[in-house]
Amino acid sequence: MTTPKIAVVFYSTYGTNHQVAQAAADAAREAGAEVRLVRIAETAPEEVVNGQDAWKAQLDKMSDIPVVTAEDMEWADGYFFAAPTRFGVVASQVRAFIDTLGGLWQKGALANKTFTATTSAQNPHGGQEATILSLYTTVMHWGAIIVAPGYADPVKFEDGGNPYGFSTEAGAFGDTGRRSVAYQARRLVEMTAKLAG
Ligand SMILES: Cc1cc2nc3c(=O)[nH]c(=O)nc-3n(C[C@H](O)[C@H](O)[C@H](O)COP(=O)(O)O)c2cc1C
């Protein structure tokens, strides 16, 4: 069996999605994948970032994590995305990155890859499901194979039960979340390995 290559791609302003992505990367490695943990570049103006201590501190904290490139997307057999909810869809930083991938899409380099997503929002029902589904709509255009967690593991009955992908309230990522993310990452690795043969 070939070793599946998984890109864990995230954007995080205040840290929650960074924590989720780190947990996903650890779990995917443990499940036997080769993993790249990569972050989506900040697009907000420097003066805006520097105007908020928490935002600036998080950006500094991630400075040793490479910024995702088209080459990472081409390299991977499967993707684990983690990104915040903004008004019911993903943060614009994520959309800005996705909008650079037209060339890869055109040459078929995004097709037949597995994809799963997670998110966080301030409120318990602040748009988490809609955010994940909006990403899934996009990756259907790529020809990706969506690996949703469903309720195929008991942890989904403990973690709030979002069957589209793990979601949490901002700043509330804890032990149950970690187990749920580990399950989702493991499932991604297993399905990717099956497809790779
Ligand atoms: C512009 C903006 C829009 C947001 N929209 C929503 C929203 O619609 N619903 C919600 O519950 N939280 C919303 N939030 C809160 C974010 O989802 C929250 O900051 C994020 O989940 C934290 O993730 P992070 O720590 O990885 O940055 C919004 C935040 C910002 C800055």
The ligand as an ORCA input file, in Angstrom:
! r2SCAN-3c Opt
* xyz 0 1
  C     -15.660     39.236      9.988
  C     -16.055     38.138     10.910
  C     -17.245     37.466     10.709
  C     -17.648     36.448     11.570
  N     -18.844     35.816     11.344
  C     -19.290     34.925     12.257
  C     -20.570     34.326     12.108
  O     -21.291     34.559     11.152
  N     -20.990     33.474     13.086
  C     -20.234     33.200     14.201
  O     -20.698     32.479     15.061
  N     -18.983     33.713     14.327
  C     -18.496     34.558     13.391
  N     -17.244     35.101     13.527
  C     -16.344     34.607     14.590
  C     -15.314     33.645     13.996
  O     -15.941     32.481     13.473
  C     -14.275     33.244     15.036
  O     -13.496     34.403     15.279
  C     -13.413     32.126     14.536
  O     -14.138     30.928     14.547
  C     -12.145     31.942     15.355
  O     -11.304     31.049     14.670
  P      -9.722     31.288     14.762
  O      -9.409     31.322     16.230
  O      -9.102     30.091     14.103
  O      -9.404     32.562     14.071
  C     -16.826     36.098     12.659
  C     -15.605     36.766     12.846
  C     -15.236     37.779     11.999
  C     -13.921     38.487     12.246
*
